[in-house]
Every structure is written in structure tokens, then in C-alpha cells.
Amino acid sequence: MTQEWNTATAVTVALDTLDNFPSRMGRVFLVDETEIAVFRTSDDEVYAIENRNPHPKGGPLAEAIVSGHYIYDPLYDWKIDLKTGLVQEPDQGQVRTFPIKVVEQQVILFTK
């Protein structure tokens, strides 16, 4: 599920200013009918993933606990890498990730 992104040709969506993203918490945005959870880590890194747990029973991820560049899913206690979307062993799966960056305090999401 890892995707190659060409940010030069991608569509950008300005989400909000960085100050409006609480540290170690997620926020949900609806972009092109896809729920995207955006997380700000304690060192001010910002990550965007699809707000859908890869667990067979599914569920949202925006309420996850953030630790470093990982989140811990509140429903199944799965550890998910925000950089790659990979679920950590012994569980397995992957969440769709989206490129995101901060430009002059504005959080910008890249979509296809």
C-alpha cells in the first residue's frame, strides 16, 4: 500500500494553521470523501493517514495515543508507524499515508 507521490503534480489542500493542531492528538478532515487523520507529534512533526484501522473489524484512528512517530490504536492496541503506515509486529497490516508539510505555519496535505 506504500504509494509513490509526486508532490509537484499533486493537488494540495490547506487544512489549518499548525497552532490549531494540538500536540500528540489527531484531527479528522474529509478530503474527496476520504477521512484523513492528521497528527502532530511532540516534536512538531505532522503526519496524515487514512482514518481507518486496517484491523478486520475496522474503526477510526484519530483518537489514537501518539508516542513519537507511532500511534496506539484505542480499540485494538495496535502500534502503527505514522511515517510508513505499517502496523508493528506481532500484528500486521498497513494504513494509507498521505504527504503533508508545514509551509509558513500552514499545514498542507497533498492528494492525487
N, C-alpha and C positions, 0 to 999 in steps of 0.2 A: 504494500500500500504506500510505500515511500514514493513521493512524486518529485519529479524534477520541475522546478518553477523557473520561468524566465520573467523575472520581475520587470524587465524593460518593456515587455509587451502585455503584462498582466493588468487587470483592472484594479484600481486602488479604491479603497473605501476608508474615509476618515471616520474613526469611531468616536473619539473623545480626547480630551487632554489627559496627559499622564497623571496629573494630580487627582483626577476623578477615578483612578483605579487603585483601590486600597491594596496595600502590601499584603501578600500571601492570601489573597482572596480572588475568586473568579467572578466575572461578569458575563452575561449572555447577550449576544447580539444575533438578530435574524438577518442573514445576508443571503439573498437569492434563495429563499425558502430553506436554508440550512442554518440550524442553530450552532453558533460558534461560541465556545467558552474562551475568554481571554483572561490570562492570569499574569499578575505582576509579582515577581519574587522579591524577597527581602533585599536583594542587591540591585533592584530596579530593572531586571531583565523582564521582557514581556514576551509571552508565548500565546499562540492561538491554536486550539484544537477543536474538532467537532464535538459538540456537547452530547455525545452518545457513547455510552460504555460498550466496549466490544464483548462483554460478558454475554452468554447466550440469553439471559433474561433482560439485557439492556439496562437502561436507566441513564439519568443525567450525570454529568461530571462536574458541573460548575460549583457544586457545594463541596468539592474535594478539599482535603487538607494539603496545603502546599509546604513542601520541605525541600529547600534547594531548588533544583530544576525537575523535581518529581512531584507528583500528586498522589495522594492516597484516597482511593475511591471510598466514599462513605457507606455504600451498600454492600460491597463485597471485599473491601480492604485490599484491593489490587493496587500495586505500585506501578505507576505509569510515568515514563520519561517524557517530559514536555518537549524536549528537543526533537526526539525521533517518533514519539507516539507509541513506542514499544512497551508492552506490558512486561514487567520483570518476572523472572522465574520465581517460584515454580509454575505460575500461571502463564498463559500465553494469549497473544492477540496484539492488535495494533489499532490505534486511533488515528484518524486522518488529521494531519497537521497543516497549518497554513502559515506562509511567511508573513511576518509582521515586523514593523520597526517604528522607532520614535524619531520624528523629524520636527525640530523646533517645538518640542513638548507635545506634539500632536501624534496620537497613536494611529498608524496607518496599516490597514490589512490589505494583503494582495490576494486577489482571486483570479480565476481564469476568465 
